[in-house]
Amino acid sequence: MEIKNLLETSREIWGNQKLNLSQIIARIGTVFGDICRWERDASKDKDTHTDDELKKELGNVIFSTIRWCDDLGYDPEECINLAVECQKKFQK
């Protein structure tokens, strides 16, 4: 699926309400915390620590970030391209 299609799907799910940076940071923290809990692997969480759960959380990071870029007025594809170029430079 193309990025623009993912953004359209995201807007179908969440509507056109735009989050500000503070709201986005709180949501990123929530998803990051879920991934951290998965890695910590406490005995109380064992039942939910499946590959599907981790894949879902990583997908949440990707899918939600596309919408958050747009919320802040940025083109998600441009943001991704900038990140790719930055990582290429960093790796060299």
C-alpha positions as a Python dict, from the first residue, in 0.01 Angstrom:
ca = {
    (1, 'M'): (0, 0, 0),
    (2, 'E'): (131, 345, -84),
    (3, 'I'): (187, 609, 182),
    (4, 'K'): (-93, 829, 48),
    (5, 'N'): (-332, 533, 72),
    (6, 'L'): (-223, 465, 429),
    (7, 'L'): (-290, 829, 514),
    (8, 'E'): (-636, 809, 356),
    (9, 'T'): (-712, 492, 553),
    (10, 'S'): (-589, 657, 871),
    (11, 'R'): (-818, 955, 813),
    (12, 'E'): (-1111, 718, 753),
    (13, 'I'): (-1042, 561, 1092),
    (14, 'W'): (-954, 871, 1296),
    (15, 'G'): (-1121, 1152, 1104),
    (16, 'N'): (-968, 1487, 1024),
    (17, 'Q'): (-886, 1600, 1377),
    (18, 'K'): (-523, 1711, 1387),
    (19, 'L'): (-310, 1642, 1691),
    (20, 'N'): (-48, 1889, 1810),
    (21, 'L'): (308, 1789, 1892),
    (22, 'S'): (236, 1743, 2264),
    (23, 'Q'): (-53, 1508, 2188),
    (24, 'I'): (160, 1315, 1940),
    (25, 'I'): (445, 1277, 2190),
    (26, 'A'): (205, 1131, 2448),
    (27, 'R'): (83, 875, 2194),
    (28, 'I'): (435, 785, 2080),
    (29, 'G'): (520, 730, 2446),
    (30, 'T'): (227, 494, 2484),
    (31, 'V'): (329, 278, 2188),
    (32, 'F'): (695, 289, 2293),
    (33, 'G'): (592, 182, 2643),
    (34, 'D'): (399, -113, 2500),
    (35, 'I'): (711, -222, 2311),
    (36, 'C'): (924, -178, 2624),
    (37, 'R'): (683, -390, 2827),
    (38, 'W'): (705, -658, 2560),
    (39, 'E'): (1086, -658, 2588),
    (40, 'R'): (1081, -650, 2970),
    (41, 'D'): (869, -966, 2951),
    (42, 'A'): (737, -956, 3306),
    (43, 'S'): (558, -1271, 3418),
    (44, 'K'): (227, -1082, 3439),
    (45, 'D'): (254, -996, 3068),
    (46, 'K'): (361, -1337, 2934),
    (47, 'D'): (20, -1417, 2783),
    (48, 'T'): (27, -1109, 2560),
    (49, 'H'): (387, -1136, 2444),
    (50, 'T'): (342, -1297, 2107),
    (51, 'D'): (503, -1221, 1774),
    (52, 'D'): (167, -1089, 1655),
    (53, 'E'): (152, -843, 1946),
    (54, 'L'): (500, -707, 1871),
    (55, 'K'): (423, -686, 1499),
    (56, 'K'): (105, -493, 1583),
    (57, 'E'): (295, -242, 1797),
    (58, 'L'): (562, -188, 1531),
    (59, 'G'): (282, -143, 1278),
    (60, 'N'): (122, 114, 1509),
    (61, 'V'): (446, 315, 1504),
    (62, 'I'): (457, 312, 1124),
    (63, 'F'): (87, 365, 1055),
    (64, 'S'): (32, 633, 1319),
    (65, 'T'): (347, 826, 1232),
    (66, 'I'): (220, 874, 878),
    (67, 'R'): (-87, 1048, 1020),
    (68, 'W'): (114, 1245, 1274),
    (69, 'C'): (340, 1385, 1000),
    (70, 'D'): (29, 1507, 822),
    (71, 'D'): (-118, 1641, 1148),
    (72, 'L'): (185, 1868, 1178),
    (73, 'G'): (155, 1983, 817),
    (74, 'Y'): (436, 1769, 681),
    (75, 'D'): (425, 1541, 378),
    (76, 'P'): (480, 1189, 522),
    (77, 'E'): (660, 1075, 207),
    (78, 'E'): (902, 1368, 230),
    (79, 'C'): (966, 1287, 598),
    (80, 'I'): (1044, 925, 508),
    (81, 'N'): (1274, 1028, 224),
    (82, 'L'): (1461, 1264, 457),
    (83, 'A'): (1504, 983, 709),
    (84, 'V'): (1631, 742, 442),
    (85, 'E'): (1891, 993, 324),
    (86, 'C'): (1997, 1071, 681),
    (87, 'Q'): (2042, 703, 763),
    (88, 'K'): (2243, 646, 446),
    (89, 'K'): (2475, 934, 541),
    (90, 'F'): (2501, 812, 899),
    (91, 'Q'): (2593, 460, 788),
    (92, 'K'): (2879, 592, 570),
}
